């Protein structure tokens, strides 16, 4: 929703910027299967929508009629803050010529339709019910609505899949572990959603990774057999990796990529111009 002229001084990929310039996105509809109390926004991102130039945020007052401050606080601190921000968008007057971000709760995508390209999406209306464990889930009411659209971006969850040779929890879609070390293994580790399930934000991934790395370092420290490796073991490992993958991108190669992207962007007042594909990245890093 940001104006293309403002994006032009960022590190946005050139092909993405050129795609946005002539079309002009007028409205983005964000749909969520459950209600405001079940959202997983970070408050800062939600609040900063108000800072987008020439953009209105649209929220239906009916979505908040039965939500009290106590209801939000009972879910957690972040939810309480999010509800406060969302309620702040309620009742704002729409300004002529402004683009819009519209939040639609208790709504599910049912079907994407069109000829050679997407032309509409069929939406279903949900009601909120509690399952056997007490978790609030969305239940389809059967009501349908068609919304004309030209682009659909999916963000509807993730489920891990088994990896041969590793344990797998079918219920949670994760690999069982203890502090990041795969259960039943001495030297295999997991991070991210395959470790904990589809939850959290970038900050969550940082702490999650640190937890696994702490376990890995502790295991390495206590592994007496590591003392048997010679001083040139790191060089031998690097040579072995290069023999298996000659186009391996090392830290030195990445620095060449970083320098190229930054120097290309500097004349245009941009932090960098991103190389858009693997072939160009390898060309710069390996020549």
Secondary structure, DSSP 8 states (H G I E B T S, - for coil): ---HHHHTTTT--HHHHHHHHTT---EEEEE-SS-GGG----HHHHHHGGGSTTEEEEE-GGGGTT--HHHHHHH-HHHHHHHHHHHHHTT----TT-EEEEEE-SEEEEEEE-SSS--EEEEEEEEEEE-TTS-EEEEEEEEEEEEE-S-------------TTS--BTTTTB--EETTEETT-SS-B--THHHH-S---HHHHHHHHHHHHHHHHHHHHT-GGGGGS-TTHHHHHHHHHHHH-TT---HHHHHHHHHHHHHHHHTTT-S-----SHHHHHHHHH-
